[in-house]
Amino acid sequence: MTSESIFSPSWLPSYIANVLKARHCWKKLGRCRTTCKDSEVFYLLCNDETKCCVNPKHVPVKTRSLPPTGSLE
């Protein structure tokens, strides 16, 4: 077996495309990564159980409403 048959150029482009393909998440605003960058926050899990890393400005902020006090003031 020659080295040419092991390292065939025919499969190389598809291999590189799969390696470099970015998996997006959270409405395509995040990326699936094992570790988020310092500028990103972990928001939810991707299908392959990696973290969906999102810029914090895209993460919805949940506000809580105040309970009713029963007074009109």
All heavy atoms as TSV, in Angstrom:
chain	resi	resn	atom	element	x	y	z
A	1	MET	N	N	0.858	-1.183	0.000
A	1	MET	CA	C	0.000	0.000	0.000
A	1	MET	C	C	0.898	1.238	0.000
A	1	MET	O	O	1.801	1.351	0.801
A	1	MET	CB	C	-0.902	-0.015	1.222
A	1	MET	CG	C	-1.913	1.079	1.203
A	1	MET	SD	S	-3.009	1.019	2.651
A	1	MET	CE	C	-4.266	-0.044	2.020
A	2	THR	N	N	0.620	2.158	-0.863
A	2	THR	CA	C	1.432	3.364	-0.962
A	2	THR	C	C	0.839	4.461	-0.106
A	2	THR	O	O	-0.321	4.405	0.306
A	2	THR	CB	C	1.497	3.857	-2.427
A	2	THR	OG1	O	0.200	4.257	-2.822
A	2	THR	CG2	C	2.043	2.780	-3.344
A	3	SER	N	N	1.656	5.464	0.144
A	3	SER	CA	C	1.165	6.585	0.953
A	3	SER	C	C	0.097	7.378	0.215
A	3	SER	O	O	-0.732	8.028	0.822
A	3	SER	CB	C	2.320	7.491	1.357
A	3	SER	OG	O	2.916	8.060	0.202
A	4	GLU	N	N	0.099	7.288	-1.121
A	4	GLU	CA	C	-0.921	8.009	-1.890
A	4	GLU	C	C	-2.316	7.455	-1.644
A	4	GLU	O	O	-3.286	8.194	-1.605
A	4	GLU	CB	C	-0.596	7.937	-3.381
A	4	GLU	CG	C	0.586	8.781	-3.770
A	4	GLU	CD	C	0.912	8.666	-5.240
A	4	GLU	OE1	O	0.080	8.097	-5.988
A	4	GLU	OE2	O	1.974	9.131	-5.635
A	5	SER	N	N	-2.427	6.138	-1.461
A	5	SER	CA	C	-3.750	5.559	-1.228
A	5	SER	C	C	-4.256	5.850	0.186
A	5	SER	O	O	-5.444	5.926	0.415
A	5	SER	CB	C	-3.724	4.053	-1.482
A	5	SER	OG	O	-2.845	3.429	-0.577
A	6	ILE	N	N	-3.332	6.013	1.129
A	6	ILE	CA	C	-3.735	6.345	2.502
A	6	ILE	C	C	-4.158	7.807	2.584
A	6	ILE	O	O	-5.149	8.154	3.200
A	6	ILE	CB	C	-2.581	6.061	3.482
A	6	ILE	CG1	C	-2.293	4.574	3.520
A	6	ILE	CG2	C	-2.923	6.570	4.873
A	6	ILE	CD1	C	-1.052	4.219	4.296
A	7	PHE	N	N	-3.412	8.670	1.950
A	7	PHE	CA	C	-3.675	10.105	2.016
A	7	PHE	C	C	-4.224	10.571	0.677
A	7	PHE	O	O	-3.618	11.311	-0.050
A	7	PHE	CB	C	-2.387	10.848	2.381
A	7	PHE	CG	C	-2.614	12.273	2.766
A	7	PHE	CD1	C	-3.193	12.593	3.980
A	7	PHE	CD2	C	-2.262	13.298	1.916
A	7	PHE	CE1	C	-3.403	13.906	4.343
A	7	PHE	CE2	C	-2.468	14.613	2.269
A	7	PHE	CZ	C	-3.037	14.915	3.478
A	8	SER	N	N	-5.377	10.094	0.355
A	8	SER	CA	C	-5.996	10.402	-0.929
A	8	SER	C	C	-6.588	11.803	-0.918
A	8	SER	O	O	-7.342	12.158	-0.022
A	8	SER	CB	C	-7.102	9.387	-1.217
A	8	SER	OG	O	-7.803	9.772	-2.361
A	9	PRO	N	N	-6.253	12.608	-1.901
A	9	PRO	CA	C	-6.798	13.969	-1.952
A	9	PRO	C	C	-8.308	14.015	-2.157
A	9	PRO	O	O	-8.923	15.036	-1.930
A	9	PRO	CB	C	-6.090	14.606	-3.134
A	9	PRO	CG	C	-5.036	13.673	-3.567
A	9	PRO	CD	C	-5.307	12.347	-2.943
A	10	SER	N	N	-8.926	12.913	-2.568
A	10	SER	CA	C	-10.365	12.932	-2.841
A	10	SER	C	C	-11.201	13.111	-1.570
A	10	SER	O	O	-12.260	13.719	-1.607
A	10	SER	CB	C	-10.788	11.656	-3.563
A	10	SER	OG	O	-10.554	10.540	-2.733
A	11	TRP	N	N	-10.765	12.597	-0.423
A	11	TRP	CA	C	-11.544	12.742	0.803
A	11	TRP	C	C	-11.117	13.948	1.630
A	11	TRP	O	O	-11.807	14.364	2.532
A	11	TRP	CB	C	-11.455	11.484	1.669
A	11	TRP	CG	C	-10.073	11.144	2.136
A	11	TRP	CD1	C	-9.195	10.308	1.538
A	11	TRP	CD2	C	-9.411	11.641	3.291
A	11	TRP	NE1	N	-8.029	10.248	2.235
A	11	TRP	CE2	C	-8.130	11.062	3.335
A	11	TRP	CE3	C	-9.764	12.523	4.312
A	11	TRP	CZ2	C	-7.209	11.343	4.330
A	11	TRP	CZ3	C	-8.837	12.801	5.310
A	11	TRP	CH2	C	-7.587	12.210	5.309
A	12	LEU	N	N	-9.995	14.550	1.305
A	12	LEU	CA	C	-9.464	15.654	2.101
A	12	LEU	C	C	-10.390	16.870	2.150
A	12	LEU	O	O	-10.654	17.389	3.236
A	12	LEU	CB	C	-8.076	16.049	1.591
A	12	LEU	CG	C	-7.286	17.019	2.445
A	12	LEU	CD1	C	-7.081	16.453	3.842
A	12	LEU	CD2	C	-5.955	17.320	1.804
A	13	PRO	N	N	-10.947	17.353	1.052
A	13	PRO	CA	C	-11.835	18.530	1.136
A	13	PRO	C	C	-13.056	18.311	2.022
A	13	PRO	O	O	-13.430	19.194	2.787
A	13	PRO	CB	C	-12.242	18.775	-0.315
A	13	PRO	CG	C	-11.159	18.159	-1.119
A	13	PRO	CD	C	-10.693	16.963	-0.328
A	14	SER	N	N	-13.677	17.144	1.942
A	14	SER	CA	C	-14.857	16.914	2.778
A	14	SER	C	C	-14.476	16.798	4.248
A	14	SER	O	O	-15.208	17.239	5.127
A	14	SER	CB	C	-15.605	15.668	2.322
A	14	SER	OG	O	-14.798	14.529	2.484
A	15	TYR	N	N	-13.316	16.214	4.540
A	15	TYR	CA	C	-12.842	16.117	5.921
A	15	TYR	C	C	-12.594	17.503	6.494
A	15	TYR	O	O	-13.027	17.825	7.598
A	15	TYR	CB	C	-11.569	15.273	5.984
A	15	TYR	CG	C	-10.941	15.241	7.351
A	15	TYR	CD1	C	-11.486	14.454	8.360
A	15	TYR	CD2	C	-9.825	16.009	7.652
A	15	TYR	CE1	C	-10.925	14.423	9.620
A	15	TYR	CE2	C	-9.253	15.981	8.898
A	15	TYR	CZ	C	-9.806	15.188	9.882
A	15	TYR	OH	O	-9.250	15.170	11.135
A	16	ILE	N	N	-11.921	18.342	5.746
A	16	ILE	CA	C	-11.635	19.706	6.205
A	16	ILE	C	C	-12.926	20.485	6.389
A	16	ILE	O	O	-13.090	21.219	7.358
A	16	ILE	CB	C	-10.682	20.422	5.223
A	16	ILE	CG1	C	-9.294	19.765	5.301
A	16	ILE	CG2	C	-10.587	21.907	5.530
A	16	ILE	CD1	C	-8.312	20.276	4.285
A	17	ALA	N	N	-13.868	20.317	5.496
A	17	ALA	CA	C	-15.157	21.016	5.610
A	17	ALA	C	C	-15.884	20.606	6.879
A	17	ALA	O	O	-16.467	21.445	7.571
A	17	ALA	CB	C	-16.010	20.742	4.392
A	18	ASN	N	N	-15.850	19.317	7.227
A	18	ASN	CA	C	-16.513	18.854	8.446
A	18	ASN	C	C	-15.824	19.366	9.694
A	18	ASN	O	O	-16.471	19.693	10.677
A	18	ASN	CB	C	-16.574	17.325	8.480
A	18	ASN	CG	C	-17.594	16.784	7.518
A	18	ASN	OD1	O	-18.537	17.470	7.170
A	18	ASN	ND2	N	-17.392	15.562	7.085
A	19	VAL	N	N	-14.505	19.441	9.663
A	19	VAL	CA	C	-13.760	19.921	10.824
A	19	VAL	C	C	-14.004	21.407	11.032
A	19	VAL	O	O	-14.185	21.876	12.149
A	19	VAL	CB	C	-12.252	19.633	10.670
A	19	VAL	CG1	C	-11.438	20.347	11.728
A	19	VAL	CG2	C	-11.998	18.133	10.723
A	20	LEU	N	N	-14.017	22.156	9.954
A	20	LEU	CA	C	-14.156	23.610	10.055
A	20	LEU	C	C	-15.594	24.091	10.131
A	20	LEU	O	O	-15.840	25.259	10.386
A	20	LEU	CB	C	-13.461	24.280	8.866
A	20	LEU	CG	C	-11.953	24.045	8.757
A	20	LEU	CD1	C	-11.419	24.729	7.522
A	20	LEU	CD2	C	-11.232	24.530	10.004
A	21	LYS	N	N	-16.537	23.205	9.889
A	21	LYS	CA	C	-17.945	23.595	9.899
A	21	LYS	C	C	-18.359	24.025	11.300
A	21	LYS	O	O	-18.207	23.302	12.263
A	21	LYS	CB	C	-18.805	22.421	9.440
A	21	LYS	CG	C	-20.258	22.766	9.323
A	21	LYS	CD	C	-21.050	21.569	8.849
A	21	LYS	CE	C	-22.513	21.896	8.780
A	21	LYS	NZ	N	-23.293	20.728	8.402
A	22	ALA	N	N	-18.891	25.217	11.391
A	22	ALA	CA	C	-19.327	25.740	12.682
A	22	ALA	C	C	-20.748	25.273	12.963
A	22	ALA	O	O	-21.624	25.376	12.113
A	22	ALA	CB	C	-19.278	27.261	12.671
A	23	ARG	N	N	-20.968	24.755	14.138
A	23	ARG	CA	C	-22.318	24.367	14.538
A	23	ARG	C	C	-22.909	25.548	15.287
A	23	ARG	O	O	-22.409	25.952	16.333
A	23	ARG	CB	C	-22.252	23.129	15.421
A	23	ARG	CG	C	-21.780	21.911	14.672
A	23	ARG	CD	C	-21.661	20.759	15.613
A	23	ARG	NE	N	-21.007	21.191	16.843
A	23	ARG	CZ	C	-20.033	20.564	17.440
A	23	ARG	NH1	N	-19.594	19.443	16.963
A	23	ARG	NH2	N	-19.490	21.014	18.532
A	24	HIS	N	N	-23.964	26.078	14.736
A	24	HIS	CA	C	-24.602	27.238	15.349
A	24	HIS	C	C	-25.749	26.804	16.248
A	24	HIS	O	O	-26.317	25.729	16.090
A	24	HIS	CB	C	-25.132	28.184	14.277
A	24	HIS	CG	C	-24.047	28.866	13.510
A	24	HIS	ND1	N	-23.360	29.948	14.002
A	24	HIS	CD2	C	-23.510	28.602	12.310
A	24	HIS	CE1	C	-22.469	30.332	13.121
A	24	HIS	NE2	N	-22.536	29.521	12.076
A	25	CYS	N	N	-26.088	27.654	17.188
A	25	CYS	CA	C	-27.191	27.408	18.101
A	25	CYS	C	C	-27.817	28.751	18.463
A	25	CYS	O	O	-27.313	29.804	18.071
A	25	CYS	CB	C	-26.685	26.681	19.354
A	25	CYS	SG	S	-25.336	27.537	20.194
A	26	TRP	N	N	-28.867	28.712	19.239
A	26	TRP	CA	C	-29.582	29.898	19.713
A	26	TRP	C	C	-29.843	30.886	18.587
A	26	TRP	O	O	-29.325	32.003	18.549
A	26	TRP	CB	C	-28.854	30.575	20.871
A	26	TRP	CG	C	-29.669	31.673	21.476
A	26	TRP	CD1	C	-29.347	32.991	21.483
A	26	TRP	CD2	C	-30.928	31.561	22.116
A	26	TRP	NE1	N	-30.342	33.710	22.085
A	26	TRP	CE2	C	-31.329	32.842	22.489
A	26	TRP	CE3	C	-31.764	30.497	22.389
A	26	TRP	CZ2	C	-32.518	33.092	23.126
A	26	TRP	CZ3	C	-32.948	30.754	23.035
A	26	TRP	CH2	C	-33.303	32.038	23.403
A	27	LYS	N	N	-30.662	30.452	17.639
A	27	LYS	CA	C	-31.069	31.277	16.494
A	27	LYS	C	C	-29.860	31.774	15.695
A	27	LYS	O	O	-29.834	32.901	15.225
A	27	LYS	CB	C	-31.909	32.462	16.967
A	27	LYS	CG	C	-33.147	32.064	17.726
A	27	LYS	CD	C	-33.861	33.280	18.252
A	27	LYS	CE	C	-34.980	32.863	19.172
A	27	LYS	NZ	N	-35.636	34.004	19.786
A	28	LYS	N	N	-28.842	30.946	15.606
A	28	LYS	CA	C	-27.591	31.230	14.889
A	28	LYS	C	C	-26.792	32.378	15.499
A	28	LYS	O	O	-25.924	32.944	14.859
A	28	LYS	CB	C	-27.863	31.491	13.405
A	28	LYS	CG	C	-28.420	30.278	12.700
A	28	LYS	CD	C	-28.486	30.503	11.222
A	28	LYS	CE	C	-29.023	29.243	10.544
A	28	LYS	NZ	N	-29.032	29.359	9.107
A	29	LEU	N	N	-27.070	32.722	16.744
A	29	LEU	CA	C	-26.303	33.767	17.418
A	29	LEU	C	C	-25.190	33.184	18.283
A	29	LEU	O	O	-24.340	33.914	18.761
A	29	LEU	CB	C	-27.232	34.625	18.299
A	29	LEU	CG	C	-28.287	35.409	17.538
A	29	LEU	CD1	C	-29.255	36.077	18.505
A	29	LEU	CD2	C	-27.653	36.429	16.621
A	30	GLY	N	N	-25.212	31.864	18.489
A	30	GLY	CA	C	-24.202	31.214	19.308
A	30	GLY	C	C	-23.524	30.099	18.545
A	30	GLY	O	O	-23.917	29.751	17.434
A	31	ARG	N	N	-22.477	29.549	19.166
A	31	ARG	CA	C	-21.756	28.423	18.578
A	31	ARG	C	C	-21.603	27.322	19.603
A	31	ARG	O	O	-21.387	27.591	20.778
A	31	ARG	CB	C	-20.373	28.860	18.123
A	31	ARG	CG	C	-20.447	29.793	16.949
A	31	ARG	CD	C	-19.119	29.920	16.312
A	31	ARG	NE	N	-19.250	30.773	15.148
A	31	ARG	CZ	C	-18.536	30.628	14.075
A	31	ARG	NH1	N	-17.632	29.697	14.010
A	31	ARG	NH2	N	-18.708	31.435	13.054
A	32	CYS	N	N	-21.702	26.086	19.134
A	32	CYS	CA	C	-21.529	24.929	20.010
A	32	CYS	C	C	-20.038	24.715	20.246
A	32	CYS	O	O	-19.278	24.550	19.286
A	32	CYS	CB	C	-22.151	23.696	19.375
A	32	CYS	SG	S	-23.923	23.853	19.108
A	33	ARG	N	N	-19.631	24.752	21.507
A	33	ARG	CA	C	-18.225	24.573	21.864
A	33	ARG	C	C	-18.142	23.755	23.149
A	33	ARG	O	O	-19.079	23.737	23.944
A	33	ARG	CB	C	-17.537	25.907	22.137
A	33	ARG	CG	C	-17.629	26.951	21.061
A	33	ARG	CD	C	-16.878	28.211	21.526
A	33	ARG	NE	N	-17.218	29.389	20.773
A	33	ARG	CZ	C	-16.649	29.734	19.623
A	33	ARG	NH1	N	-15.726	28.982	19.107
A	33	ARG	NH2	N	-17.015	30.840	19.007
A	34	THR	N	N	-16.992	23.120	23.358
A	34	THR	CA	C	-16.783	22.426	24.630
A	34	THR	C	C	-16.477	23.430	25.731
A	34	THR	O	O	-16.843	23.226	26.878
A	34	THR	CB	C	-15.643	21.398	24.521
A	34	THR	OG1	O	-14.482	22.045	24.016
A	34	THR	CG2	C	-16.031	20.258	23.601
A	35	THR	N	N	-15.816	24.529	25.384
A	35	THR	CA	C	-15.503	25.593	26.345
A	35	THR	C	C	-15.807	26.934	25.696
A	35	THR	O	O	-15.354	27.192	24.579
A	35	THR	CB	C	-14.014	25.552	26.737
A	35	THR	OG1	O	-13.707	24.247	27.217
A	35	THR	CG2	C	-13.696	26.572	27.811
A	36	CYS	N	N	-16.548	27.770	26.382
A	36	CYS	CA	C	-16.867	29.089	25.840
A	36	CYS	C	C	-15.664	30.018	25.946
A	36	CYS	O	O	-14.835	29.884	26.842
A	36	CYS	CB	C	-18.038	29.700	26.599
A	36	CYS	SG	S	-19.585	28.811	26.392
A	37	LYS	N	N	-15.605	30.969	25.030
A	37	LYS	CA	C	-14.564	31.992	25.088
A	37	LYS	C	C	-14.852	32.924	26.257
A	37	LYS	O	O	-15.966	32.955	26.782
A	37	LYS	CB	C	-14.538	32.793	23.792
A	37	LYS	CG	C	-14.120	31.977	22.583
A	37	LYS	CD	C	-14.127	32.857	21.346
A	37	LYS	CE	C	-13.677	32.091	20.129
A	37	LYS	NZ	N	-13.697	32.916	18.924
A	38	ASP	N	N	-13.859	33.710	26.652
A	38	ASP	CA	C	-14.041	34.647	27.765
A	38	ASP	C	C	-15.133	35.675	27.477
A	38	ASP	O	O	-15.786	36.159	28.390
A	38	ASP	CB	C	-12.733	35.371	28.080
A	38	ASP	CG	C	-11.701	34.454	28.714
A	38	ASP	OD1	O	-12.096	33.407	29.272
A	38	ASP	OD2	O	-10.501	34.776	28.649
A	39	SER	N	N	-15.338	35.986	26.210
A	39	SER	CA	C	-16.336	37.000	25.839
A	39	SER	C	C	-17.730	36.404	25.647
A	39	SER	O	O	-18.659	37.110	25.272
A	39	SER	CB	C	-15.899	37.696	24.553
A	39	SER	OG	O	-15.799	36.747	23.497
A	40	GLU	N	N	-17.895	35.105	25.907
A	40	GLU	CA	C	-19.173	34.435	25.713
A	40	GLU	C	C	-19.703	33.872	27.023
A	40	GLU	O	O	-18.960	33.708	27.975
A	40	GLU	CB	C	-19.003	33.263	24.722
A	40	GLU	CG	C	-18.547	33.674	23.352
A	40	GLU	CD	C	-18.215	32.489	22.474
A	40	GLU	OE1	O	-17.715	31.467	22.986
A	40	GLU	OE2	O	-18.443	32.607	21.263
A	41	VAL	N	N	-20.994	33.590	27.031
A	41	VAL	CA	C	-21.613	32.941	28.186
A	41	VAL	C	C	-22.273	31.654	27.729
A	41	VAL	O	O	-22.720	31.539	26.591
A	41	VAL	CB	C	-22.653	33.847	28.895
A	41	VAL	CG1	C	-21.988	35.058	29.521
A	41	VAL	CG2	C	-23.748	34.273	27.943
A	42	PHE	N	N	-22.331	30.683	28.610
A	42	PHE	CA	C	-22.996	29.414	28.336
A	42	PHE	C	C	-24.478	29.630	28.577
A	42	PHE	O	O	-24.889	30.051	29.652
A	42	PHE	CB	C	-22.416	28.341	29.257
A	42	PHE	CG	C	-23.261	27.122	29.403
A	42	PHE	CD1	C	-23.508	26.295	28.336
A	42	PHE	CD2	C	-23.813	26.802	30.622
A	42	PHE	CE1	C	-24.282	25.164	28.471
A	42	PHE	CE2	C	-24.591	25.674	30.778
A	42	PHE	CZ	C	-24.826	24.856	29.693
A	43	TYR	N	N	-25.299	29.365	27.549
A	43	TYR	CA	C	-26.728	29.607	27.687
A	43	TYR	C	C	-27.525	28.319	27.788
A	43	TYR	O	O	-28.367	28.184	28.646
A	43	TYR	CB	C	-27.238	30.461	26.527
A	43	TYR	CG	C	-28.676	30.846	26.667
A	43	TYR	CD1	C	-29.098	31.575	27.772
A	43	TYR	CD2	C	-29.617	30.455	25.741
A	43	TYR	CE1	C	-30.429	31.903	27.930
A	43	TYR	CE2	C	-30.941	30.797	25.887
A	43	TYR	CZ	C	-31.335	31.513	26.987
A	43	TYR	OH	O	-32.649	31.833	27.143
A	44	LEU	N	N	-27.289	27.359	26.899
A	44	LEU	CA	C	-27.984	26.076	26.932
A	44	LEU	C	C	-27.119	25.033	26.251
A	44	LEU	O	O	-26.054	25.330	25.758
A	44	LEU	CB	C	-29.367	26.169	26.274
A	44	LEU	CG	C	-29.499	26.924	24.967
A	44	LEU	CD1	C	-29.344	26.015	23.780
A	44	LEU	CD2	C	-30.853	27.575	24.931
A	45	LEU	N	N	-27.583	23.787	26.227
A	45	LEU	CA	C	-26.813	22.713	25.608
A	45	LEU	C	C	-27.197	22.529	24.148
A	45	LEU	O	O	-28.354	22.682	23.778
A	45	LEU	CB	C	-27.042	21.391	26.344
A	45	LEU	CG	C	-26.387	21.249	27.703
A	45	LEU	CD1	C	-26.780	19.905	28.325
A	45	LEU	CD2	C	-24.881	21.344	27.603
A	46	CYS	N	N	-26.203	22.173	23.351
A	46	CYS	CA	C	-26.444	21.818	21.955
A	46	CYS	C	C	-26.859	20.349	21.889
A	46	CYS	O	O	-26.793	19.641	22.898
A	46	CYS	CB	C	-25.170	22.042	21.140
A	46	CYS	SG	S	-24.680	23.776	21.062
A	47	ASN	N	N	-27.264	19.892	20.729
A	47	ASN	CA	C	-27.713	18.511	20.562
A	47	ASN	C	C	-26.640	17.495	20.915
A	47	ASN	O	O	-26.946	16.407	21.378
A	47	ASN	CB	C	-28.198	18.273	19.131
A	47	ASN	CG	C	-29.479	19.004	18.840
A	47	ASN	OD1	O	-30.211	19.373	19.752
A	47	ASN	ND2	N	-29.755	19.237	17.573
A	48	ASP	N	N	-25.372	17.832	20.676
A	48	ASP	CA	C	-24.291	16.894	20.976
A	48	ASP	C	C	-23.736	17.106	22.388
A	48	ASP	O	O	-22.654	16.652	22.708
A	48	ASP	CB	C	-23.181	17.000	19.941
A	48	ASP	CG	C	-22.548	18.383	19.888
A	48	ASP	OD1	O	-23.027	19.294	20.587
A	48	ASP	OD2	O	-21.570	18.550	19.143
A	49	GLU	N	N	-24.496	17.800	23.225
A	49	GLU	CA	C	-24.177	18.062	24.630
A	49	GLU	C	C	-22.975	18.979	24.837
A	49	GLU	O	O	-22.417	19.033	25.925
A	49	GLU	CB	C	-24.020	16.760	25.412
A	49	GLU	CG	C	-25.308	15.966	25.447
A	49	GLU	CD	C	-25.215	14.703	26.288
A	49	GLU	OE1	O	-24.193	14.503	26.956
A	49	GLU	OE2	O	-26.174	13.932	26.262
A	50	THR	N	N	-22.573	19.716	23.806
A	50	THR	CA	C	-21.597	20.775	24.007
A	50	THR	C	C	-22.358	22.014	24.452
A	50	THR	O	O	-23.591	22.051	24.418
A	50	THR	CB	C	-20.807	21.067	22.711
A	50	THR	OG1	O	-21.718	21.382	21.665
A	50	THR	CG2	C	-19.936	19.887	22.309
A	51	LYS	N	N	-21.642	23.035	24.845
A	51	LYS	CA	C	-22.280	24.257	25.334
A	51	LYS	C	C	-22.601	25.187	24.178
A	51	LYS	O	O	-21.815	25.341	23.255
A	51	LYS	CB	C	-21.337	24.978	26.296
A	51	LYS	CG	C	-21.011	24.181	27.519
A	51	LYS	CD	C	-19.967	24.895	28.348
A	51	LYS	CE	C	-19.592	24.053	29.546
A	51	LYS	NZ	N	-18.521	24.678	30.321
A	52	CYS	N	N	-23.741	25.825	24.255
A	52	CYS	CA	C	-24.096	26.859	23.296
A	52	CYS	C	C	-23.549	28.165	23.862
A	52	CYS	O	O	-24.086	28.711	24.825
A	52	CYS	CB	C	-25.605	26.938	23.103
A	52	CYS	SG	S	-26.083	28.180	21.885
A	53	CYS	N	N	-22.465	28.634	23.275
A	53	CYS	CA	C	-21.775	29.829	23.762
A	53	CYS	C	C	-22.283	31.044	22.993
A	53	CYS	O	O	-22.219	31.078	21.766
A	53	CYS	CB	C	-20.275	29.669	23.589
A	53	CYS	SG	S	-19.614	28.234	24.465
A	54	VAL	N	N	-22.786	32.023	23.717
A	54	VAL	CA	C	-23.452	33.173	23.120
A	54	VAL	C	C	-22.865	34.452	23.689
A	54	VAL	O	O	-22.498	34.521	24.865
A	54	VAL	CB	C	-24.972	33.116	23.418
A	54	VAL	CG1	C	-25.717	34.236	22.745
A	54	VAL	CG2	C	-25.561	31.778	23.040
A	55	ASN	N	N	-22.818	35.478	22.862
A	55	ASN	CA	C	-22.439	36.800	23.336
A	55	ASN	C	C	-23.505	37.222	24.349
A	55	ASN	O	O	-24.699	37.097	24.082
A	55	ASN	CB	C	-22.403	37.763	22.149
A	55	ASN	CG	C	-21.927	39.140	22.525
A	55	ASN	OD1	O	-22.303	39.697	23.552
A	55	ASN	ND2	N	-21.093	39.695	21.680
A	56	PRO	N	N	-23.103	37.733	25.524
A	56	PRO	CA	C	-24.094	38.068	26.560
A	56	PRO	C	C	-25.174	39.047	26.115
A	56	PRO	O	O	-26.283	39.010	26.636
A	56	PRO	CB	C	-23.257	38.680	27.676
A	56	PRO	CG	C	-21.862	38.265	27.427
A	56	PRO	CD	C	-21.742	37.979	25.958
A	57	LYS	N	N	-24.896	39.892	25.127
A	57	LYS	CA	C	-25.918	40.852	24.686
A	57	LYS	C	C	-27.097	40.176	23.982
A	57	LYS	O	O	-28.157	40.762	23.844
A	57	LYS	CB	C	-25.307	41.933	23.795
A	57	LYS	CG	C	-24.903	41.460	22.421
A	57	LYS	CD	C	-24.329	42.605	21.617
A	57	LYS	CE	C	-23.962	42.132	20.218
A	57	LYS	NZ	N	-23.406	43.218	19.429
A	58	HIS	N	N	-26.918	38.917	23.554
A	58	HIS	CA	C	-27.996	38.192	22.885
A	58	HIS	C	C	-28.815	37.317	23.827
A	58	HIS	O	O	-29.831	36.762	23.414
A	58	HIS	CB	C	-27.440	37.319	21.766
A	58	HIS	CG	C	-26.756	38.083	20.681
A	58	HIS	ND1	N	-27.371	39.068	19.951
A	58	HIS	CD2	C	-25.493	38.017	20.216
A	58	HIS	CE1	C	-26.525	39.571	19.080
A	58	HIS	NE2	N	-25.375	38.950	19.222
A	59	VAL	N	N	-28.383	37.184	25.061
A	59	VAL	CA	C	-29.100	36.328	26.013
A	59	VAL	C	C	-30.239	37.125	26.625
A	59	VAL	O	O	-30.033	38.226	27.126
A	59	VAL	CB	C	-28.145	35.823	27.125
A	59	VAL	CG1	C	-28.888	35.005	28.161
A	59	VAL	CG2	C	-27.020	35.003	26.510
A	60	PRO	N	N	-31.447	36.604	26.560
A	60	PRO	CA	C	-32.578	37.343	27.135
A	60	PRO	C	C	-32.451	37.442	28.651
A	60	PRO	O	O	-32.040	36.503	29.310
A	60	PRO	CB	C	-33.792	36.508	26.738
A	60	PRO	CG	C	-33.266	35.158	26.483
A	60	PRO	CD	C	-31.841	35.321	26.019
A	61	VAL	N	N	-32.780	38.609	29.165
A	61	VAL	CA	C	-32.734	38.832	30.607
A	61	VAL	C	C	-34.134	38.630	31.144
A	61	VAL	O	O	-35.084	39.260	30.691
A	61	VAL	CB	C	-32.246	40.263	30.931
A	61	VAL	CG1	C	-32.236	40.508	32.421
A	61	VAL	CG2	C	-30.872	40.484	30.331
A	62	LYS	N	N	-34.241	37.734	32.095
A	62	LYS	CA	C	-35.549	37.447	32.676
A	62	LYS	C	C	-35.764	38.391	33.857
A	62	LYS	O	O	-34.980	38.406	34.793
A	62	LYS	CB	C	-35.582	35.996	33.141
A	62	LYS	CG	C	-36.938	35.403	33.221
A	62	LYS	CD	C	-36.847	33.938	33.535
A	62	LYS	CE	C	-37.991	33.216	32.897
A	62	LYS	NZ	N	-37.985	31.803	33.176
A	63	THR	N	N	-36.797	39.184	33.781
A	63	THR	CA	C	-37.126	40.066	34.890
A	63	THR	C	C	-38.287	39.462	35.653
A	63	THR	O	O	-39.169	38.834	35.076
A	63	THR	CB	C	-37.506	41.469	34.389
A	63	THR	OG1	O	-38.619	41.347	33.527
A	63	THR	CG2	C	-36.350	42.125	33.657
A	64	ARG	N	N	-38.271	39.649	36.942
A	64	ARG	CA	C	-39.383	39.113	37.719
A	64	ARG	C	C	-40.318	40.254	38.083
A	64	ARG	O	O	-39.901	41.374	38.348
A	64	ARG	CB	C	-38.892	38.382	38.957
A	64	ARG	CG	C	-38.098	39.231	39.891
A	64	ARG	CD	C	-37.562	38.415	41.046
A	64	ARG	NE	N	-36.885	39.345	41.910
A	64	ARG	CZ	C	-37.130	39.513	43.188
A	64	ARG	NH1	N	-38.021	38.756	43.791
A	64	ARG	NH2	N	-36.491	40.406	43.901
A	65	SER	N	N	-41.578	39.962	38.067
A	65	SER	CA	C	-42.553	40.995	38.404
A	65	SER	C	C	-42.745	41.003	39.920
A	65	SER	O	O	-42.564	40.001	40.600
A	65	SER	CB	C	-43.880	40.712	37.701
A	65	SER	OG	O	-44.359	39.435	38.079
A	66	LEU	N	N	-43.081	42.164	40.418
A	66	LEU	CA	C	-43.306	42.304	41.846
A	66	LEU	C	C	-44.661	41.724	42.212
A	66	LEU	O	O	-45.625	41.850	41.441
A	66	LEU	CB	C	-43.245	43.776	42.249
A	66	LEU	CG	C	-41.889	44.463	42.031
A	66	LEU	CD1	C	-42.014	45.940	42.313
A	66	LEU	CD2	C	-40.844	43.841	42.930
A	67	PRO	N	N	-44.756	41.083	43.357
A	67	PRO	CA	C	-46.064	40.539	43.752
A	67	PRO	C	C	-47.046	41.682	44.041
A	67	PRO	O	O	-46.637	42.760	44.479
A	67	PRO	CB	C	-45.742	39.744	45.020
A	67	PRO	CG	C	-44.458	40.305	45.516
A	67	PRO	CD	C	-43.716	40.837	44.326
A	68	PRO	N	N	-48.316	41.448	43.814
A	68	PRO	CA	C	-49.304	42.515	44.090
A	68	PRO	C	C	-49.342	42.797	45.598
A	68	PRO	O	O	-49.289	41.890	46.420
A	68	PRO	CB	C	-50.614	41.928	43.608
A	68	PRO	CG	C	-50.396	40.453	43.488
A	68	PRO	CD	C	-48.924	40.243	43.310
A	69	THR	N	N	-49.386	44.084	45.921
A	69	THR	CA	C	-49.381	44.473	47.348
A	69	THR	C	C	-50.781	44.641	47.889
A	69	THR	O	O	-50.987	44.662	49.088
A	69	THR	CB	C	-48.613	45.796	47.528
A	69	THR	OG1	O	-49.235	46.795	46.748
A	69	THR	CG2	C	-47.161	45.622	47.115
A	70	GLY	N	N	-51.746	44.842	47.006
A	70	GLY	CA	C	-53.118	45.011	47.472
A	70	GLY	C	C	-53.439	46.467	47.764
A	70	GLY	O	O	-54.573	46.808	48.054
A	71	SER	N	N	-52.449	47.357	47.675
A	71	SER	CA	C	-52.723	48.780	47.907
A	71	SER	C	C	-52.728	49.510	46.575
A	71	SER	O	O	-52.162	49.046	45.596
A	71	SER	CB	C	-51.693	49.391	48.850
A	71	SER	OG	O	-50.433	49.410	48.213
A	72	LEU	N	N	-53.349	50.663	46.550
A	72	LEU	CA	C	-53.422	51.473	45.335
A	72	LEU	C	C	-52.310	52.500	45.292
A	72	LEU	O	O	-52.207	53.238	44.329
A	72	LEU	CB	C	-54.772	52.172	45.237
A	72	LEU	CG	C	-55.988	51.238	45.141
A	72	LEU	CD1	C	-57.267	52.048	45.184
A	72	LEU	CD2	C	-55.909	50.434	43.861
A	73	GLU	N	N	-51.492	52.591	46.286
A	73	GLU	CA	C	-50.421	53.587	46.301
A	73	GLU	C	C	-49.197	53.111	45.600
A	73	GLU	O	O	-48.759	52.066	45.597
A	73	GLU	CB	C	-50.081	53.958	47.744
A	73	GLU	CG	C	-51.256	54.629	48.403
A	73	GLU	CD	C	-50.932	54.992	49.831
A	73	GLU	OE1	O	-49.870	55.567	50.062
A	73	GLU	OE2	O	-51.747	54.696	50.694
